[in-house]
Amino acid sequence: MKNVDIAVRKNEAISRGVGMTTQVYADRAENSEIWDVEGRRYIDFAAGIAVVNTGHRHPKVIEAVKNQIDRFTHTCHQVVPYENYVALAERLNAAVPGNFAKKTIFATTGAEAVENAIKIARAATGRSAVVAFTGAFHGRTFMGMALTGKVVPYKVGFGAMMSDVFHVPFPVDLHGITVDMALDVLDKLFKADVDPKRVAAIIIEPVQGEGGFYEVPRVLMKALRQLCDDHGILLIADEVQTGFARTGKLFAMEHYDVVADLTTMAKGLAGGFPLSAVTGRAELMDAPGPGGLGGTYAGNPIGIAASHAVLDVIEEEQLCDRANLLGNRLKQRLESLREGVPQIVDIRGPGFMVAVEFNHPGTEKPNADFANAVRLKALEKGLILLTCGVYGNVIRFLSPITVQDGVFQEGLDIIEASMRECAAEAK
C-alpha cells in the first residue's frame, strides 16, 4: 500500500473542504512516533494538534479504555448514566482554577464545548452579545466560526455568521498592536456598537492557538476581568488547546492572578479519544433547564475512562514540570539559530507550547513561504510540524510531553538542519 495511492482514493471520496497538512497515511503510532503505511517512521511534533499530550497509545490510557470496552461502550448518559462521568466532573471541578463551587458538563468536540459555554452564558445572564478577539480560533460550527477571528479558511463561502458577535484586536507588540490599543477599541465598541449591559461574555484563549501562540498579556487579562466584573459580563477561558499540562500548568489560566467564570476544554483531555467539557461557577452552569445541555455522544464512557487515565498520567509522570523542561530546551535551541536564520523574528510560548515566527529578513513583512518551506523540509527528514498564525508565518511545536529524550533530541536536530538549509536556499 502506498501513500500516493490512498491520496488518489481520498481525492475521489472525501470533500476537499477537509484540509490535510501531509499526505502521510498513518499505520501505527507509539508515544511520539508514527509509522506510515509504507513503513516509514516520523517523529510527531504535532500530537494531533495538542491532543495526545500523554503520547500516542499511552499504556495507562489504553488499559483504561480496554477495561471500559469490556464493560459497556454507550448508553447515553442522559438515558442510563454512569459513575465515571460523575467522578470525572468532580475531578475537573477541583482542578479548574477558581476558589468557588463549580459544575461540569461533557460534550464531544472543542467546538461543542465553546457552543455550550455561550449557551450557558446567555442563559445565566439573559444577554446575547459576545466579544472575541482577532486571531482567535473557537471552532468550525456557525457560532465557532463567528467567534473565530480569521476569515481564511474558516469563514470563506459560508455566508452570514451568527449575529451579536464582536471582535477586538488581540494585542501583539510584534504587529504593532498594544494592550492599550486593544482596550481602547473595546471601550469604543461599548460606546458605538453594543451596550456592555447586553454582552453575555468575553471569550479568550490564554494563548492563541491557530492565531500564532501569542500569550494574553497579564495586564490585559486583569483588565478584562475587571471589565467583566464592572458590567456583569462572564469571562470564558477557551483552554481547548492550552489545557492539560501543555503550558507547564494543568490549565494556562493558572499563570494569571485572575480566574474565568467558565472554562472550555477538549484536545488533551482524553488522550486521543473524543471528549470535551465546560466547567464553571455552579450557579451559572445550572442556568439552563434540564435537557438544554447534553448530546447523544456527550461524555461517551470510553472518552471518560481515557480522561481519568490522562489525569493520572499527568500527575504521576509530572508532565507539567516536564513541559517546562522541554519547552526551555526547545527555545534555547531555537535561540541559537537566530544568527544563521535571519528570518527568525520571534520565539515564544509558555511551557511546551512553543512557536517561532518568521519575517522577510530586515523587514516587518511576514514570511509564510519560509515557514512552509521549513515544514516541508522537516517532513522530508521525518519530522511532522504544523504552521499557524493569521499570516501563516509561524511554526508551532506540539510534541507529546512524554516524548523520549533521544527522540526529542533527534527532532531538535531536524529542526535546526531544516531551518539552516531553508535559510541558505533563500539567500
Order of alpha helices (4+ residues) and beta strands (2+ residues): alpha-beta-beta-beta-alpha-alpha-alpha-beta-alpha-beta-alpha-beta-alpha-beta-alpha-beta-beta-beta-alpha-alpha-alpha-beta-beta-alpha-beta-beta-beta-alpha
